Amino acid sequence: MQANPVIVKELRGRMRGWRAAVVLTIYLVVLSGVSLLIYNVARSFGTGYNSSVQASQVGKILFSGLVIFQTIMVALLTPAFTASSITSEREQKTYDLLVTTLLPPRSIILGKLGSALSYVALLILAVAPIESLAFIFGGVSPEEVIISQVVMLMSALLYACIGIFWSSLLRSSVASNVLTYGTILIQMIGVPFLYYFVALGMGAFGLGAGGQSPSDTVSFVYATGIILSLNPLAAMIISEVFVLRGDPLFVYTSTQVLSGHDIFVVSPWLIFCAEALIISLVLVLASMRLVRPVRGHRRVAATVAPDAQAIPPGSV
Amino acid sequence: MSTAQYIVETRHLGKKYGNFVALHDLNINVERGAIHGFIGPNGAGKTTAMRILSTLLEPTEGEAWVSGYPVMQAPHDVRRRIGYMPDFFGVYDNMKVWEYLDFFGAAYNVPASRRKGMVDDLLALVDLGAKKESFVEELSRGMKQRLCLARTLVHEPDLLILDEPASGLDPHARIELRELLKELRALGKTIVVSSHILTELAEMCTHVAILERGKLLVNGSVEEIFRAMQPAREIYMRVLDRASDAAEMLRKLPDVLAVSLLPAGFRAGQLPVARDVSGQIAGPAVIQLRVNGDDALLSNILEYLVRQGIPVFGFDEAMSDLEDIFLRTTKGLVQ
């Protein structure tokens, strides 16, 4: 079995020369600067406290700050690798050449996605040593590190798929970039706003946490959980709050989320991962349909050439 | 490989965009081993037809087959058998010439072990061996076009569909391309090639389809078309005097279909066709004859006129070329 030619081509183009190394270096330098900044800010907060508490707090603040910064960077950088992936083929006039090869749409889309994600994954994992500085100070568990990396990788997948979808649908890279970043902006900023308005609305109609019907209140908790978890930062922060409260990392039943009710809880980071996976899958399937010029549907009649006697049996 | 006589067949093929008819009722057969030229002005439907055959466009009516495979129902089988070159050259940034061919080889499932040899062979064929390590965007337009042609050959297709391959090339590059196409035909490839410039195709095509405004006006082998368009031979005879007498004599001969008297300065091939100046004219004139017969008959006619004392000093047959046929066929439609 041979490697996906699109991945080979894309990576060859992307990794050639100094560009890829320079981008990675700049990214690491910026993150190192940000960690230094966070460290100084965290240290100034800790003045006057017991030294062991101060160290673990510094570790936690440093780690959280880096994860938040890196998640924003992933949201900004990932679309840049995919939002023009198919439109650039159209603009460079290579699209027709590509789709008339024997490459199935699956290979084209997954190749583009794979090459973009492998570079973003490199950016995310290259920061791990900086993040692990937090271990020196303490206050961060290995589970938190793993969860943050998983959520970031899932965010990268989601953003890459949003980019590739718009790129497959639209003709120009400019339009594709605008809509990709617009979609991500809605997810990053619009989702918390949506949560706020939903909570406000439901509260006004007596359906909120203080509402009368318990089923309404439980469904309210689930609805807001599903909506808020669409945002990776919100999902990570709420998960962290739950973990600090002593809740497990994955699924459990709790009376703390809704006082007086013992309800089934899925940690928000898991909900985000599930949502990101489902949305990515739908977007990838839609993109595959969009890059298929002639679908090869089989019509019942008129499939035999007029010169039919010369066609090999079973070939049509 | 299918052994069908026709590598391309279309029946009532059409494509509409709303009310605009890009292609209408195209019925065409392309023989194996032919160089079939699609000729017509811009917007004639050449590219539409080629894109349908290349599985890039769905027709709104009719059917098309390549090597016996229906393009709509079996696009994958069709793609395996065609090499398509659009009317522009697609360049990937940051890609070397050999990587370009290697990528498309992989995209056509050519095993990695065979690709290196294939790249070298194809670059040698299109005379780009020295540019193997160059970046694609650094090549001249003619070189890019040759590389694009090499790309169409990576999977050894039976049929090459080349849309306006010579557009934008300088005369030297155009000649190189023409020679390359002849070489490919000698290698057993069937070539469907389009152009809006007739002279680009006139020399190398074995078959021609003339399209205009989405309709097929003429189709067939070049010889067939000449025969069909020229049922009678056209002779231009120059006389010093007695043109009217000569015309009268000629009209009485059984194999002479038409006789016209033209001004003395008229030359064959001159357009628009000069008006008949029949009547009693004196002095030098040109007599245009349309004759249904062989060379012996022409010789007899000349001998007869000379015997009758007509001072003949010129006797030429007008040879039509594709250009004439194109102009005659598209008369009234070309703006």
Boltz contact constraints between the chains, C-beta under 6 A:
constraints:
  - contact:
      token1: [A, 2]
      token2: [B, 112]
      max_distance: 6.0
  - contact:
      token1: [A, 5]
      token2: [B, 103]
      max_distance: 6.0
  - contact:
      token1: [A, 5]
      token2: [B, 106]
      max_distance: 6.0
  - contact:
      token1: [A, 5]
      token2: [B, 107]
      max_distance: 6.0
  - contact:
      token1: [A, 9]
      token2: [B, 103]
      max_distance: 6.0
  - contact:
      token1: [A, 13]
      token2: [B, 94]
      max_distance: 6.0
  - contact:
      token1: [A, 16]
      token2: [B, 94]
      max_distance: 6.0
  - contact:
      token1: [A, 92]
      token2: [B, 90]
      max_distance: 6.0
  - contact:
      token1: [A, 93]
      token2: [B, 88]
      max_distance: 6.0
  - contact:
      token1: [A, 93]
      token2: [B, 90]
      max_distance: 6.0
  - contact:
      token1: [A, 94]
      token2: [B, 90]
      max_distance: 6.0
  - contact:
      token1: [A, 96]
      token2: [B, 56]
      max_distance: 6.0
  - contact:
      token1: [A, 96]
      token2: [B, 86]
      max_distance: 6.0
  - contact:
      token1: [A, 97]
      token2: [B, 90]
      max_distance: 6.0
  - contact:
      token1: [A, 100]
      token2: [B, 54]
      max_distance: 6.0
  - contact:
      token1: [A, 100]
      token2: [B, 79]
      max_distance: 6.0
  - contact:
      token1: [A, 100]
      token2: [B, 84]
      max_distance: 6.0
  - contact:
      token1: [A, 101]
      token2: [B, 107]
      max_distance: 6.0
  - contact:
      token1: [A, 101]
      token2: [B, 108]
      max_distance: 6.0
  - contact:
      token1: [A, 102]
      token2: [B, 79]
      max_distance: 6.0
  - contact:
      token1: [A, 102]
      token2: [B, 108]
      max_distance: 6.0
  - contact:
      token1: [A, 102]
      token2: [B, 109]
      max_distance: 6.0
  - contact:
      token1: [A, 103]
      token2: [B, 107]
      max_distance: 6.0
  - contact:
      token1: [A, 293]
      token2: [B, 56]
      max_distance: 6.0
  - contact:
      token1: [A, 294]
      token2: [B, 55]
      max_distance: 6.0
  - contact:
      token1: [A, 294]
      token2: [B, 58]
      max_distance: 6.0
  - contact:
      token1: [A, 294]
      token2: [B, 75]
      max_distance: 6.0
  - contact:
      token1: [A, 296]
      token2: [B, 75]
      max_distance: 6.0
  - contact:
      token1: [A, 298]
      token2: [B, 73]
      max_distance: 6.0
  - contact:
      token1: [A, 302]
      token2: [B, 63]
      max_distance: 6.0
  - contact:
      token1: [A, 303]
      token2: [B, 70]
      max_distance: 6.0
  - contact:
      token1: [A, 303]
      token2: [B, 73]
      max_distance: 6.0
  - contact:
      token1: [A, 305]
      token2: [B, 9]
      max_distance: 6.0
  - contact:
      token1: [A, 305]
      token2: [B, 65]
      max_distance: 6.0
  - contact:
      token1: [A, 305]
      token2: [B, 68]
      max_distance: 6.0
  - contact:
      token1: [A, 306]
      token2: [B, 9]
      max_distance: 6.0
  - contact:
      token1: [A, 307]
      token2: [B, 4]
      max_distance: 6.0
  - contact:
      token1: [A, 307]
      token2: [B, 5]
      max_distance: 6.0
  - contact:
      token1: [A, 307]
      token2: [B, 6]
      max_distance: 6.0
  - contact:
      token1: [A, 310]
      token2: [B, 3]
      max_distance: 6.0
  - contact:
      token1: [A, 310]
      token2: [B, 4]
      max_distance: 6.0
  - contact:
      token1: [A, 311]
      token2: [B, 2]
      max_distance: 6.0
  - contact:
      token1: [A, 311]
      token2: [B, 68]
      max_distance: 6.0
